[in-house]
Structures are given as structure tokens and as C-alpha cells.
């Protein structure tokens, strides 16, 4: 019965969202703080990444992150699965 890191993080996040919302279901339209987004990004990409800025438009959260001088723009609908949409490495 092996769990991956991603499964563990998803389980913890779902439990915290469930308990923190008064036992209501968690939706992607809940307001996430900068600390929540940064923790989510570090859980997905690793501890070396830092959050530069973020914005939320509807259900999509977009963030600019940095790692060793390389900057990335990432998006997420649920704050668990992040997709890189732009990278300074391709410049």
C-alpha cells in the first residue's frame, strides 16, 4: 500500500479544506492566501521554488515562480495540479 507524495498532499489538502470550510465541500472559488499558494507550489515543484506573484481569474490561479534565477508562469484550477505555461529557459 504505497502512497506517492502527490497522493499524500492531495489527501491532506482535501482533509484540511473539508474541515476548514465547516464540513462543506471545497471548491476552487474559495479564496487562497499567498501562503496557501506558495505551499501548494512547493509541494508540487519542490522546496527550491519561490512565489513572485499570483493572480486569480475565475477558477484559474496563475502564478509567477522562480528557481535559481529561472522564472516560470504556472496555472492551476484546483491548487494541486500545476501546469507550466511559460519558462524563461526557452528565451
C-alpha positions as CSV (number, residue, x, y, z in Angstrom):
1,X,0.0,0.0,0.0
2,X,2.3,2.7,-1.2
3,X,1.3,6.3,-1.4
4,X,3.1,8.8,-3.6
5,X,3.9,12.3,-2.3
6,X,1.3,13.8,-4.6
7,X,-1.4,11.5,-3.3
8,X,-0.4,12.3,0.3
9,X,-0.5,16.1,-0.4
10,X,-3.9,15.8,-2.1
11,X,-5.3,13.8,0.8
12,X,-4.0,16.3,3.4
13,X,-5.3,19.3,1.3
14,X,-8.7,17.7,0.9
15,X,-9.0,17.0,4.6
16,X,-7.9,20.5,5.6
17,X,-10.3,22.1,3.1
18,X,-13.1,19.8,4.2
19,X,-12.6,20.6,7.9
20,X,-11.8,24.3,7.4
21,X,-14.9,25.0,5.4
22,X,-17.4,24.0,8.1
23,X,-17.7,20.5,6.7
24,X,-18.8,21.8,3.3
25,X,-17.2,20.7,0.1
26,X,-14.2,22.6,-1.1
27,X,-14.5,24.5,-4.4
28,X,-11.8,26.2,-6.4
29,X,-13.5,29.5,-5.9
30,X,-12.5,29.7,-2.3
31,X,-10.0,32.5,-1.5
32,X,-6.5,31.2,-1.2
33,X,-3.8,33.3,0.6
34,X,-0.3,33.8,-0.7
35,X,0.9,31.3,1.9
36,X,-1.5,28.7,0.7
37,X,-0.5,29.1,-3.0
38,X,3.2,29.1,-2.1
39,X,2.8,25.9,-0.1
40,X,0.9,24.3,-2.9
41,X,3.6,25.2,-5.5
42,X,6.4,24.0,-3.2
43,X,4.5,20.7,-2.7
44,X,4.2,20.3,-6.5
45,X,7.6,21.5,-7.7
46,X,9.8,21.3,-4.7
47,X,11.2,23.5,-1.9
48,X,13.6,25.4,-4.1
49,X,10.8,27.4,-5.8
50,X,9.6,30.8,-4.6
51,X,6.5,32.6,-5.4
52,X,7.0,36.0,-7.1
53,X,3.3,37.0,-7.7
54,X,-0.1,35.4,-8.4
55,X,-3.5,36.3,-9.7
56,X,-6.8,34.6,-9.8
57,X,-9.3,34.9,-12.6
58,X,-12.5,32.8,-12.1
59,X,-11.4,29.3,-11.3
60,X,-7.9,29.6,-12.6
61,X,-5.0,30.7,-10.5
62,X,-1.9,31.9,-12.3
63,X,1.5,32.4,-10.5
64,X,5.0,33.5,-11.4
65,X,7.6,31.4,-9.6
66,X,11.4,31.4,-9.6
67,X,14.0,28.7,-9.1
68,X,17.8,29.5,-9.3
69,X,17.1,32.6,-11.4
70,X,14.8,30.9,-13.9
71,X,11.3,32.2,-13.9
72,X,8.1,30.2,-14.7
73,X,4.5,31.1,-15.2
74,X,2.2,28.3,-13.9
75,X,-1.5,27.8,-13.7
76,X,-3.8,25.7,-11.7
77,X,-7.6,25.1,-11.4
78,X,-7.5,23.3,-8.0
79,X,-4.2,24.5,-6.4
80,X,-3.0,20.9,-6.5
81,X,-2.1,20.3,-10.1
82,X,0.1,23.0,-11.6
83,X,1.0,23.3,-15.3
84,X,4.0,25.4,-16.6
85,X,2.7,27.6,-19.4
86,X,5.9,29.8,-19.8
87,X,9.5,29.5,-18.9
88,X,12.5,31.8,-19.0
89,X,14.6,28.8,-20.1
90,X,13.0,29.0,-23.6
91,X,14.2,32.6,-24.1
